[in-house]
Amino acid sequence: MNTVELTGVTKAYGSTRALDAVDLSFDRGITGLLGPNGAGKTTLLRIVATSIAADGGEVRLLDRDPHGSQAEVTAIRRQLGYLPQELGYPADMTAFGFVEYVAVLKEWNDRRRRHAEVRRVLELVGLGDLATKRVARLSGGQRRRVALAQALLGDPRILVLDEPTTGLDPTQRADLRRTLSVIAGGCAVLLSTHQTEDVAALCERVVVLASGTVRFDGTVTDLVATAVGRVWTCDEPGPDALVSWRTGTGRHHVVGGTPPPGADPAEPTLEDAYLLMLGVDARAAHVPA
């Protein structure tokens, strides 16, 4: 039995269907979730995090039913860490106080063990020396790391991360990648991000979600392979390219369409493959200037 099993999962908000008969399963390791805004990524993560219920289909977490008894839900949540896209912080709390507050909610009732665990996760995200600083006085990236620390309490078996690298500088992102790579051996990590480089660096598996349906589910290598022979560098933008942009070398990076005159084949990146996978939707996606 996989750690997370979703079968025919649907979710609608009024007349808008956020998820449409999604079948996915996850086990130990890091699975990257890519998709444009409105694809249904956050809805999927919130269902896995037991924050909301699916309208239809079956959800099994740790071989338990999150829609079952309160005892079932509690048993799941004790082994689940969740980093939402937005997390509110009481203005007067310190970093230590906030993470301890979450630990109390997770029923870490032994004060000595609870304090040791809070210190452990703050050290894990590089905030050990800022434990007594008020959250309101931390930078955006530091607050994001406080949010990650609370998700890591208790070495969860399921870790759900929604845009974990938001607000982090390159060094902090590298530190986060190192942390996640260490814990992923014993944990099922589902990571949603717009940063394709994070997925390429961390994940063996990637799921592309668009309009509430799964467009791709496989290895990062296999997704990149779909773009082989469809990416070029040239002196002019491709006339029928899906997307193209001028790079720092002065040449254009061209994705899709027919090869322009004088084009040189380029090694595709995960971002190239992702844009091609989305097709016409990619025209509204972010690409480098």
C-alpha positions as CSV (number, residue, x, y, z in Angstrom):
1,M,0.0,0.0,0.0
2,N,1.4,3.4,-1.0
3,T,1.6,6.2,1.7
4,V,-0.8,8.3,-0.3
5,E,-3.5,6.9,-2.6
6,L,-5.9,9.1,-4.6
7,T,-8.5,7.4,-6.9
8,G,-10.9,9.3,-9.0
9,V,-10.6,12.4,-6.8
10,T,-12.8,15.3,-7.8
11,K,-13.3,18.7,-6.2
12,A,-15.5,21.6,-7.4
13,Y,-16.0,25.2,-6.3
14,G,-19.4,26.2,-7.6
15,S,-19.4,25.5,-11.3
16,T,-15.6,25.4,-11.5
17,R,-14.1,21.9,-11.3
18,A,-10.7,22.2,-9.6
19,L,-9.9,18.5,-9.8
20,D,-11.4,16.1,-12.3
21,A,-11.1,12.3,-11.6
22,V,-7.4,12.5,-10.5
23,D,-5.7,9.2,-9.9
24,L,-2.3,9.5,-8.1
25,S,-0.3,7.6,-5.6
26,F,2.8,8.6,-3.7
27,D,5.4,6.8,-1.5
28,R,8.7,7.7,0.0
29,G,10.8,10.2,-1.9
30,I,10.0,13.7,-3.4
31,T,7.3,14.1,-6.0
32,G,7.3,17.5,-7.7
33,L,3.9,19.0,-8.7
34,L,4.0,21.5,-11.5
35,G,1.2,23.4,-13.2
36,P,0.0,26.9,-14.1
37,N,-2.1,29.1,-11.7
38,G,-5.6,27.6,-11.4
39,A,-4.4,24.1,-12.3
40,G,-5.7,22.6,-9.0
41,K,-2.3,22.2,-7.3
42,T,-3.2,23.8,-4.0
43,T,-6.6,22.0,-3.9
44,L,-4.8,18.7,-4.4
45,L,-2.3,19.5,-1.6
46,R,-5.1,20.6,0.8
47,I,-6.9,17.3,0.2
48,V,-3.7,15.3,1.0
49,A,-3.1,17.5,4.0
50,T,-6.7,16.8,5.3
51,S,-7.4,20.5,5.2
52,I,-10.4,20.0,2.9
53,A,-12.4,17.0,1.7
54,A,-12.8,15.8,-1.8
55,D,-16.3,15.8,-3.4
56,G,-15.8,12.4,-4.9
57,G,-13.4,9.6,-5.3
58,E,-11.3,7.8,-2.6
59,V,-8.5,9.2,-0.5
60,R,-6.3,6.8,1.6
61,L,-3.4,8.2,3.7
62,L,-1.2,5.8,5.6
63,D,-3.8,3.2,4.8
64,R,-6.4,5.2,6.7
65,D,-9.6,7.1,5.6
66,P,-9.3,10.8,6.2
67,H,-13.1,11.1,5.9
68,G,-13.6,8.4,8.5
69,S,-13.8,8.7,12.3
70,Q,-12.1,11.5,14.2
71,A,-9.7,9.0,15.5
72,E,-8.6,8.1,12.0
73,V,-8.1,11.8,11.1
74,T,-6.1,12.4,14.3
75,A,-3.9,9.4,13.6
76,I,-3.1,10.7,10.1
77,R,-2.4,14.3,11.2
78,R,0.0,13.1,13.9
79,Q,2.2,11.8,11.0
80,L,1.6,14.6,8.6
81,G,3.4,17.9,8.1
82,Y,1.9,20.7,6.0
83,L,3.4,23.9,4.7
84,P,0.5,26.0,3.2
85,Q,1.1,28.7,0.7
86,E,0.0,31.3,3.2
87,L,0.4,31.0,7.0
88,G,-0.6,33.6,9.5
89,Y,1.6,34.4,12.5
90,P,0.6,36.0,15.8
91,A,2.6,39.2,15.8
92,D,3.9,38.9,19.4
93,M,5.2,35.3,19.0
94,T,8.8,34.4,18.7
95,A,10.0,31.8,16.2
96,F,10.3,29.3,19.0
97,G,6.9,30.2,20.5
98,F,5.1,29.8,17.2
99,V,6.7,26.3,16.4
100,E,6.0,25.3,20.0
101,Y,2.4,26.4,19.6
102,V,2.0,24.1,16.6
103,A,3.7,21.3,18.6
104,V,1.2,21.7,21.4
105,L,-1.6,21.4,18.8
106,K,0.0,18.2,17.6
107,E,-0.2,16.9,21.2
108,W,3.5,17.1,22.1
109,N,2.5,17.2,25.8
110,D,5.8,16.4,27.4
111,R,7.4,19.9,27.9
112,R,11.0,18.7,27.8
113,R,10.6,16.6,24.7
114,R,8.5,19.3,23.0
115,H,11.2,22.0,23.6
116,A,13.9,19.6,22.3
117,E,11.9,18.9,19.2
118,V,11.2,22.6,18.5
119,R,14.9,23.4,18.8
120,R,15.7,20.5,16.5
121,V,13.5,21.6,13.6
122,L,14.6,25.3,14.0
123,E,18.2,24.1,13.7
124,L,17.2,22.0,10.7
125,V,16.0,25.1,8.8
126,G,18.9,27.3,9.9
127,L,17.0,29.4,12.5
128,G,18.5,28.1,15.7
129,D,20.2,31.4,16.4
130,L,16.9,33.3,15.8
131,A,14.6,31.2,18.0
132,T,13.9,34.1,20.4
133,K,13.3,36.7,17.7
134,R,9.7,37.8,17.1
135,V,8.3,36.5,13.9
136,A,7.1,40.0,13.0
137,R,10.8,41.1,12.9
138,L,12.0,38.3,10.7
139,S,12.5,38.7,6.9
140,G,10.1,37.1,4.5
141,G,12.5,34.2,3.8
142,Q,13.0,33.6,7.5
143,R,9.3,33.5,8.2
144,R,9.0,31.0,5.4
145,R,11.6,28.8,7.1
146,V,9.7,29.1,10.4
147,A,6.7,27.7,8.5
148,L,8.8,24.9,7.2
149,A,10.1,24.1,10.7
150,Q,6.5,23.5,12.0
151,A,5.8,21.2,9.1
152,L,8.9,19.1,10.0
153,L,7.8,18.5,13.6
154,G,7.9,14.8,14.6
155,D,9.6,13.5,11.4
156,P,6.3,13.2,9.5
157,R,5.7,10.3,7.2
158,I,3.8,12.6,4.8
159,L,5.1,16.1,4.1
160,V,3.0,18.4,2.0
161,L,4.8,21.6,0.8
162,D,3.1,24.4,-1.2
163,E,5.6,26.7,-2.7
164,P,8.3,26.1,0.0
165,T,11.0,28.2,-1.7
166,T,9.0,31.4,-1.9
167,G,11.0,34.3,-0.5
168,L,14.2,32.3,-0.2
169,D,17.5,33.4,-1.6
170,P,19.7,31.0,-3.6
171,T,21.7,29.9,-0.6
172,Q,18.6,29.3,1.5
173,R,17.0,27.3,-1.4
174,A,20.2,25.2,-1.6
175,D,19.9,24.6,2.2
176,L,16.3,23.6,1.8
177,R,17.1,21.2,-0.9
178,R,19.7,19.6,1.3
179,T,17.3,19.3,4.2
180,L,14.6,17.7,2.0
181,S,16.9,15.3,0.3
182,V,17.9,14.0,3.8
183,I,14.4,13.5,5.1
184,A,12.9,12.1,1.9
185,G,14.3,8.7,2.4
186,G,11.7,7.9,5.1
187,C,9.0,10.3,4.1
188,A,6.5,10.8,1.2
189,V,7.1,14.4,0.1
190,L,4.6,16.2,-2.2
191,L,6.1,19.5,-3.3
192,S,4.2,22.1,-5.4
193,T,6.2,24.8,-7.0
194,H,6.5,27.2,-9.9
195,Q,10.3,26.8,-9.8
196,T,11.2,24.0,-12.3
197,E,14.8,24.2,-11.2
198,D,13.7,23.0,-7.7
199,V,12.0,20.0,-9.2
200,A,14.9,19.2,-11.5
201,A,17.3,19.4,-8.5
202,L,15.2,17.5,-6.0
203,C,12.7,15.2,-7.6
204,E,12.9,11.9,-9.5
205,R,9.2,12.0,-10.2
206,V,7.1,14.9,-11.5
207,V,3.4,15.4,-12.0
208,V,2.1,18.1,-14.3
209,L,-1.4,19.2,-13.5
210,A,-3.5,21.5,-15.8
211,S,-7.2,22.3,-15.6
212,G,-7.7,19.8,-12.8
213,T,-6.3,16.8,-14.8
214,V,-3.0,15.1,-14.8
215,R,-1.1,15.8,-18.0
216,F,2.1,13.9,-17.1
217,D,3.2,11.6,-14.4
218,G,6.7,10.1,-14.6
219,T,10.3,10.8,-14.1
220,V,11.9,14.1,-14.6
221,T,14.2,12.5,-17.2
222,D,11.3,11.2,-19.2
223,L,9.6,14.6,-19.2
224,V,12.7,16.4,-20.3
225,A,13.1,13.7,-23.1
226,T,9.8,14.9,-24.6
227,A,11.5,18.2,-25.6
228,V,14.5,16.7,-27.4
229,G,14.7,18.1,-30.9
230,R,12.2,20.9,-30.1
231,V,14.6,23.5,-28.6
232,W,17.1,25.7,-30.4
233,T,19.4,28.7,-30.0
234,C,19.5,31.1,-32.9
235,D,20.1,34.8,-33.7
236,E,16.4,35.6,-34.3
237,P,13.2,34.5,-32.4
238,G,11.4,31.7,-34.0
239,P,8.4,32.9,-36.1
240,D,6.1,30.1,-35.0
241,A,7.8,29.2,-31.7
242,L,5.7,28.4,-28.7
243,V,7.9,30.7,-26.7
244,S,11.2,32.3,-27.2
245,W,13.4,34.8,-25.4
246,R,16.7,36.6,-25.8
247,T,19.4,35.2,-23.5
248,G,22.4,36.9,-21.9
249,T,24.5,35.7,-24.8
250,G,22.5,37.8,-27.3
251,R,21.1,34.7,-28.9
252,H,17.5,33.6,-28.6
253,H,16.3,30.4,-26.8
254,V,13.5,29.0,-29.0
255,V,11.0,26.4,-27.7
256,G,8.7,24.6,-30.2
257,G,7.7,25.4,-33.7
258,T,10.1,24.8,-36.7
259,P,13.8,25.5,-36.4
260,P,14.6,29.0,-37.6
261,P,17.4,29.5,-40.2
262,G,20.8,29.1,-38.6
263,A,19.4,27.4,-35.5
264,D,21.6,25.2,-33.4
265,P,19.9,22.3,-31.4
266,A,19.9,23.0,-27.6
267,E,19.9,20.6,-24.7
268,P,16.3,20.9,-23.3
269,T,15.6,21.8,-19.7
270,L,12.8,20.7,-17.5
271,E,11.3,24.2,-18.0
272,D,11.3,23.7,-21.8
273,A,9.6,20.4,-21.5
274,Y,7.0,21.8,-19.1
275,L,6.2,24.7,-21.4
276,L,5.8,22.3,-24.3
277,M,3.6,20.0,-22.2
278,L,1.3,22.9,-21.5
279,G,1.1,23.8,-25.2
280,V,-0.9,27.0,-25.8
281,D,-1.3,27.4,-22.0
282,A,2.5,28.2,-22.0
283,R,1.9,31.5,-23.7
284,A,0.5,32.8,-20.4
285,A,3.2,31.2,-18.3
286,H,6.3,32.9,-16.9
287,V,9.5,32.6,-18.9
288,P,12.8,34.5,-18.3
289,A,13.2,37.9,-19.8
